[in-house]
Amino acid sequence: MSGCRSMGLLSLLLGLGACAGPEYAELEPLQIEVMVVGSATVSYDSLRVAVLYQGAQGGLELGADVAVTATGTATLMTVMPPTTIERGARLEALQLPPSQQAILVARPRILAYLDLDGSESFQDGRQMTGPDQPLGADGYWQTLGRVVDPWATIASLGPDGAQAYYRLTNNRFTPFIRLGREAGGNLVADTALEPYALDATRLSITPADLACQGNLRNAESPPDEVLLWVDRSLDAEVLCGLEVPHCLPVDTSTLTPPALPQGPVPNAFVARNSQCRRRRGVEVLIVQEDRLRCSPSTCGCANEIRIEAVATATSAMKPSWWPCGESVDYCDSPLPLYQADPECYPEPEPDPEDEDQDDG
C-alpha cells in the first residue's frame, strides 16, 4: 500500500482530511461462517449459499457464492464489497456505542438456495427471480450490515465516532458490521460471532422476505376455509346450518378420504394435523392445514387455515378407510366439531440435527 493510502487510513481513523482523502483507502472483505439447518435439507443436492446485494428495480450483485457439502456444519465464506450496487437498498439506523452517533446500514442477504440450473451462481447473478430455488435466508435477529458509503460515513463521524466504528469492525476498514437486534427491534453490534444459521424450512416465505428486503409484517388473516362432507346417515342442513357454507352430503363409502398427514412437513410455516371428535351421536374426522403466506407485493404475512372434515353418525356403519380410533386419535374438545384443537396435537418429532448436536 502506498504511503498516501496508509495516511488515508490514518486520516479516516482520526477524522482528519490528510493526503488526498479517504477515497484512497481500499475496502477490506469480511470472512463469515454460515450453516444451513433444517431437516428439509438432508436430501438436497446442488446446495449453495450466496451473499446478495439488492438494488433498485430488482438489481442484484453477488458478494460471494459457495457450495455447501453438508448441513448442520459451518462453511467459511469471504464476503466482498459490491462494485455496482450502491443505491436502492433499504437502510436502517445503527447507533455506535458509546457516542450513540447513528449511521445508516443496508442488509446484504445471506441465502441458502438450490442451484437448479447448475450455473453455480444464484439466478446467474443478474436478478432476484429465475430458475434457482431460495431456501432460507439470514434472520431478523442475526444479520449482516453494510455501510453504503463508508468513506463519507467515517469522515462525518469525527475522531470519537470513527474510533467507535473501527471497534465494531475489529480495526479493519470494511463496510461490513455483524449485527443483532434488541428486543424492541433496534440494530446492535453482534459480538457473539456465531455462524449465520440459514433455516431451509423457511422456504415458503423466503421469496417474499427477499423481495421485501427483510421488512415483512403481520397482516389480517382471512376466514378459515372449511369443507365438510356429511354422510347420508346425518342431515347435512341441520348439522352445518349457516356456520359452514361448504357443506356437502355424500356417501362416505365411495368418498375419496382426505389425505392424512404423513410425517413431519419440511416447512416451518406449514402444519398439518388430523384428529377425530365424537359428540351427541356425531363422529367427525378432521384434517387441518395451517399455512403462513407472505406477499412479495404487500410484504404482509397472514395465517391461512384450510379444513377438510368428514362427519357420520356414531351408530352408522363406517367406511373401510375410516381411521378414527385407529391411526387417528379422538379429541375431547369444546371447539366446533369441524375444527381441530391444538390441545390434542401430538408432540413434535425431534429434529435429527438437534439430536446430533446434543450427542456431540
C-alpha positions as CSV (number, residue, x, y, z in Angstrom):
1,M,0.0,0.0,0.0
2,S,1.4,3.4,-0.9
3,G,2.3,5.9,1.8
4,C,-0.5,8.2,0.7
5,R,-3.1,5.3,1.1
6,S,-1.6,4.5,4.5
7,M,-2.1,8.1,5.5
8,G,-5.6,8.0,4.1
9,L,-6.5,5.1,6.5
10,L,-5.0,7.0,9.4
11,S,-6.9,10.1,8.4
12,L,-10.1,8.1,8.5
13,L,-9.4,6.7,11.9
14,L,-8.5,10.2,13.4
15,G,-11.2,12.1,11.5
16,L,-8.6,14.1,9.6
17,G,-8.5,15.2,5.9
18,A,-4.9,14.5,5.2
19,C,-3.4,13.4,1.9
20,A,-5.8,13.0,-1.0
21,G,-8.8,11.9,1.1
22,P,-10.4,8.7,2.3
23,E,-11.2,7.5,-1.2
24,Y,-7.6,6.1,-1.3
25,A,-8.4,3.6,1.4
26,E,-9.3,0.1,0.0
27,L,-12.3,-1.7,1.4
28,E,-11.5,-5.0,3.0
29,P,-13.6,-8.1,2.6
30,L,-15.1,-10.0,5.6
31,Q,-14.9,-13.7,6.4
32,I,-18.1,-15.2,8.0
33,E,-19.3,-18.7,8.8
34,V,-22.6,-19.9,7.6
35,M,-24.6,-23.0,8.4
36,V,-27.6,-24.4,6.6
37,V,-30.0,-26.0,9.1
38,G,-33.4,-27.7,9.0
39,S,-34.3,-31.3,8.5
40,A,-35.6,-30.5,5.0
41,T,-32.1,-30.1,3.7
42,V,-30.8,-33.7,4.3
43,S,-31.6,-34.9,0.8
44,Y,-30.9,-31.7,-1.1
45,D,-28.4,-31.7,-4.0
46,S,-26.8,-28.6,-5.5
47,L,-27.0,-26.7,-2.2
48,R,-25.2,-23.4,-2.2
49,V,-25.0,-20.2,-0.1
50,A,-24.8,-16.7,-1.7
51,V,-24.5,-13.2,-0.3
52,L,-26.9,-10.9,-2.2
53,Y,-26.7,-7.1,-2.6
54,Q,-30.1,-5.8,-3.7
55,G,-30.5,-2.5,-5.6
56,A,-33.4,-0.6,-7.1
57,Q,-35.8,-2.2,-9.6
58,G,-34.7,-5.8,-8.6
59,G,-31.0,-5.1,-9.2
60,L,-28.7,-7.9,-7.9
61,E,-25.0,-8.3,-7.3
62,L,-23.4,-11.3,-5.6
63,G,-20.9,-10.7,-2.8
64,A,-20.0,-14.4,-2.6
65,D,-21.4,-17.7,-3.8
66,V,-20.1,-21.0,-2.4
67,A,-21.1,-24.7,-2.5
68,V,-22.2,-26.4,0.8
69,T,-21.3,-30.0,1.1
70,A,-23.1,-30.7,4.4
71,T,-25.9,-29.3,6.5
72,G,-25.6,-28.6,10.2
73,T,-21.9,-27.7,9.9
74,A,-20.2,-24.3,9.4
75,T,-18.9,-23.2,6.0
76,L,-16.5,-20.4,5.7
77,M,-17.1,-17.7,3.0
78,T,-15.4,-14.5,2.1
79,V,-17.8,-11.6,1.5
80,M,-16.6,-9.0,-1.0
81,P,-17.8,-5.4,-1.1
82,P,-20.1,-4.7,-4.1
83,T,-18.9,-2.9,-7.2
84,T,-22.1,-1.9,-8.9
85,I,-25.0,-1.9,-6.3
86,E,-24.7,1.3,-4.3
87,R,-28.2,2.7,-4.1
88,G,-31.8,1.4,-3.8
89,A,-31.3,-0.9,-0.7
90,R,-33.5,-0.4,2.3
91,L,-31.5,1.4,5.1
92,E,-31.7,1.1,8.8
93,A,-30.1,3.2,11.6
94,L,-27.3,1.7,13.8
95,Q,-26.2,3.7,16.9
96,L,-22.4,3.5,17.6
97,P,-21.6,2.9,21.3
98,P,-20.7,4.8,23.4
99,S,-21.2,8.1,21.5
100,Q,-24.7,6.9,20.2
101,Q,-23.9,8.5,16.8
102,A,-26.2,7.0,14.1
103,I,-25.0,5.6,10.8
104,L,-27.2,4.0,8.1
105,V,-26.6,0.4,7.0
106,A,-28.2,-1.8,4.4
107,R,-28.7,-5.5,4.9
108,P,-26.9,-7.8,2.5
109,R,-28.9,-11.1,2.5
110,I,-27.2,-14.4,3.1
111,L,-29.2,-17.0,1.2
112,A,-29.2,-20.8,1.1
113,Y,-30.5,-22.0,-2.3
114,L,-30.7,-24.9,-4.7
115,D,-28.7,-24.3,-7.9
116,L,-31.3,-25.9,-10.2
117,D,-29.7,-24.7,-13.5
118,G,-26.2,-25.7,-12.5
119,S,-24.7,-22.3,-13.1
120,E,-23.0,-22.2,-9.7
121,S,-24.4,-18.6,-9.3
122,F,-27.7,-17.5,-7.8
123,Q,-30.0,-16.6,-10.7
124,D,-26.8,-16.1,-12.7
125,G,-26.1,-13.1,-10.6
126,R,-28.5,-10.9,-12.7
127,Q,-31.8,-10.6,-10.9
128,M,-33.8,-11.8,-7.9
129,T,-36.0,-14.2,-9.8
130,G,-35.1,-17.1,-12.0
131,P,-34.7,-20.9,-12.1
132,D,-32.9,-21.3,-8.7
133,Q,-34.9,-22.1,-5.6
134,P,-34.4,-19.9,-2.5
135,L,-34.5,-21.9,0.8
136,G,-33.6,-19.9,3.8
137,A,-32.0,-16.5,4.5
138,D,-30.4,-14.8,7.4
139,G,-32.9,-14.0,10.1
140,Y,-34.3,-10.8,11.6
141,W,-32.3,-11.3,14.9
142,Q,-28.9,-12.1,13.3
143,T,-27.9,-10.3,10.2
144,L,-25.1,-8.5,8.4
145,G,-24.9,-4.8,7.9
146,R,-23.2,-2.9,5.1
147,V,-22.4,0.8,5.2
148,V,-23.2,2.0,1.7
149,D,-20.6,4.8,1.6
150,P,-18.1,4.1,4.3
151,W,-15.7,6.8,3.2
152,A,-18.2,9.6,3.7
153,T,-19.7,8.0,6.7
154,I,-16.5,7.6,8.7
155,A,-15.3,11.1,7.7
156,S,-18.5,12.6,9.1
157,L,-18.2,10.9,12.5
158,G,-15.3,12.8,13.9
159,P,-12.5,11.2,15.9
160,D,-14.7,9.6,18.6
161,G,-17.2,8.2,16.1
162,A,-14.5,6.9,13.8
163,Q,-12.9,5.0,16.7
164,A,-16.3,3.6,17.6
165,Y,-16.7,2.4,14.0
166,Y,-13.4,0.7,14.0
167,R,-14.1,-1.1,17.3
168,L,-17.1,-2.7,15.6
169,T,-15.0,-3.8,12.7
170,N,-12.0,-5.1,14.7
171,N,-9.9,-2.2,13.4
172,R,-10.5,-3.0,9.8
173,F,-11.6,-0.7,7.1
174,T,-14.6,-2.6,5.9
175,P,-18.2,-1.7,5.1
176,F,-19.4,-4.8,6.9
177,I,-20.7,-5.0,10.5
178,R,-22.1,-8.1,12.1
179,L,-25.5,-7.1,13.6
180,G,-28.1,-8.4,16.0
181,R,-31.3,-6.7,17.4
182,E,-32.5,-5.6,20.8
183,A,-36.0,-6.8,22.0
184,G,-37.5,-3.6,20.5
185,G,-36.0,-4.3,17.1
186,N,-33.2,-1.7,17.1
187,L,-30.0,-2.9,15.5
188,V,-27.0,-3.5,17.7
189,A,-23.5,-4.9,17.2
190,D,-23.3,-8.7,17.3
191,T,-20.3,-9.7,19.4
192,A,-21.1,-13.4,19.7
193,L,-19.7,-14.2,16.2
194,E,-21.8,-17.3,15.9
195,P,-22.3,-18.8,12.4
196,Y,-25.2,-17.4,10.4
197,A,-27.9,-20.0,10.6
198,L,-29.9,-20.3,7.4
199,D,-33.1,-22.3,8.1
200,A,-34.2,-24.2,5.0
201,T,-37.6,-24.9,6.5
202,R,-38.5,-21.3,5.9
203,L,-38.5,-21.8,2.1
204,S,-42.2,-20.9,1.7
205,I,-41.7,-17.3,2.9
206,T,-38.1,-16.7,1.7
207,P,-39.0,-15.3,-1.7
208,A,-41.2,-12.6,-0.1
209,D,-38.6,-12.0,2.6
210,L,-36.1,-11.2,-0.2
211,A,-38.5,-9.1,-2.3
212,C,-39.4,-7.0,0.8
213,Q,-35.7,-6.7,1.9
214,G,-36.4,-8.3,5.3
215,N,-39.3,-6.0,6.0
216,L,-42.2,-8.5,6.4
217,R,-45.1,-7.5,8.7
218,N,-48.2,-9.1,10.1
219,A,-51.4,-8.9,8.1
220,E,-55.0,-9.7,8.8
221,S,-55.7,-13.4,8.4
222,P,-58.6,-14.5,6.0
223,P,-61.5,-16.5,7.3
224,D,-61.0,-20.3,7.7
225,E,-61.7,-22.3,4.6
226,V,-63.8,-25.3,5.6
227,L,-65.1,-28.2,3.5
228,L,-67.4,-30.6,5.4
229,W,-68.6,-33.8,3.9
230,V,-71.7,-35.2,5.7
231,D,-72.6,-38.8,5.4
232,R,-76.2,-39.6,4.4
233,S,-76.8,-41.0,7.9
234,L,-77.0,-37.4,9.0
235,D,-78.9,-34.3,8.0
236,A,-76.3,-32.0,6.4
237,E,-78.5,-28.9,6.6
238,V,-79.2,-29.4,10.3
239,L,-75.6,-30.2,11.1
240,C,-74.0,-27.3,9.2
241,G,-76.6,-24.6,9.5
242,L,-75.3,-21.2,8.5
243,E,-71.9,-21.7,10.1
244,V,-70.3,-24.0,7.4
245,P,-71.1,-22.7,3.8
246,H,-69.3,-25.5,2.1
247,C,-71.2,-28.5,3.4
248,L,-72.0,-31.4,1.1
249,P,-74.0,-34.6,1.6
250,V,-72.1,-37.7,0.5
251,D,-72.0,-41.5,0.6
252,T,-68.8,-41.9,2.7
253,S,-68.3,-45.4,1.5
254,T,-67.5,-44.1,-2.0
255,L,-65.8,-40.8,-0.9
256,T,-62.1,-40.4,-1.6
257,P,-60.8,-39.9,2.0
258,P,-58.9,-36.7,3.0
259,A,-55.1,-37.3,2.8
260,L,-53.8,-37.8,6.4
261,P,-50.5,-36.1,7.4
262,Q,-47.5,-38.4,6.8
263,G,-44.5,-37.5,8.9
264,P,-43.1,-34.0,9.6
265,V,-43.7,-31.3,7.0
266,P,-40.3,-29.9,5.8
267,N,-41.6,-26.3,6.2
268,A,-41.5,-24.3,9.3
269,F,-44.7,-22.4,8.3
270,V,-46.9,-25.3,7.3
271,A,-48.5,-27.6,9.8
272,R,-50.9,-30.5,9.0
273,N,-52.8,-32.3,11.8
274,S,-55.6,-34.8,12.0
275,Q,-57.9,-35.7,14.8
276,C,-61.4,-37.2,15.4
277,R,-64.3,-36.0,17.5
278,R,-67.5,-37.5,19.0
279,R,-70.4,-35.5,20.3
280,R,-74.2,-36.2,20.5
281,G,-74.3,-39.0,18.1
282,V,-72.0,-37.4,15.5
283,E,-68.4,-38.6,14.7
284,V,-66.1,-36.4,12.7
285,L,-62.7,-36.8,11.0
286,I,-60.8,-33.5,10.7
287,V,-57.7,-32.8,8.6
288,Q,-56.5,-29.3,9.1
289,E,-53.6,-27.4,7.5
290,D,-52.2,-24.1,8.9
291,R,-50.0,-22.2,6.5
292,L,-48.3,-18.8,6.8
293,R,-48.4,-16.9,3.5
294,C,-46.3,-13.8,2.8
295,S,-47.0,-11.5,-0.1
296,P,-43.9,-10.2,-2.0
297,S,-46.0,-7.2,-3.2
298,T,-47.6,-6.1,0.1
299,C,-45.0,-7.6,2.4
300,G,-47.8,-8.8,4.7
301,C,-47.9,-12.2,6.2
302,A,-51.1,-13.9,7.3
303,N,-52.0,-17.3,8.6
304,E,-54.4,-19.4,6.4
305,I,-56.4,-22.3,7.7
306,R,-57.9,-25.0,5.5
307,I,-60.0,-27.7,6.9
308,E,-61.4,-30.8,5.3
309,A,-63.7,-32.8,7.5
310,V,-66.0,-35.9,7.2
311,A,-69.0,-36.4,9.5
312,T,-71.0,-39.5,10.0
313,A,-73.4,-40.8,12.6
314,T,-71.8,-42.6,15.5
315,S,-74.2,-45.5,15.0
316,A,-73.7,-45.8,11.3
317,M,-71.5,-48.3,9.6
318,K,-68.2,-46.7,8.9
319,P,-66.4,-46.9,5.5
320,S,-63.4,-49.2,5.2
321,W,-61.0,-46.3,5.2
322,W,-62.3,-44.7,8.4
323,P,-59.2,-44.0,10.6
324,C,-60.8,-42.7,13.8
325,G,-59.8,-44.8,16.9
326,E,-57.0,-46.5,14.9
327,S,-54.5,-44.3,13.1
328,V,-56.2,-41.0,14.3
329,D,-57.0,-40.4,17.9
330,Y,-60.2,-39.0,19.4
331,C,-60.0,-35.5,20.9
332,D,-62.4,-34.4,23.7
333,S,-62.8,-30.6,22.9
334,P,-65.4,-27.9,23.3
335,L,-64.4,-26.4,19.9
336,P,-66.7,-26.7,16.9
337,L,-66.8,-30.3,15.6
338,Y,-65.1,-29.4,12.3
339,Q,-62.2,-27.5,13.9
340,A,-59.0,-29.2,15.2
341,D,-58.0,-28.4,18.7
342,P,-54.3,-27.7,19.2
343,E,-54.5,-29.1,22.8
344,C,-54.8,-32.6,21.2
345,Y,-51.9,-32.2,18.7
346,P,-49.1,-34.8,19.2
347,E,-45.7,-33.7,20.4
348,P,-43.5,-32.6,17.5
349,E,-40.8,-35.1,16.5
350,P,-37.3,-34.1,17.4
351,D,-35.1,-32.7,14.7
352,P,-32.3,-35.2,13.9
353,E,-29.8,-32.4,13.6
354,D,-30.6,-31.2,17.1
355,E,-30.1,-34.7,18.5
356,D,-26.7,-34.9,16.7
357,Q,-25.7,-31.7,18.3
358,D,-26.8,-32.9,21.7
359,D,-24.8,-36.1,21.3
360,G,-21.7,-34.0,20.4
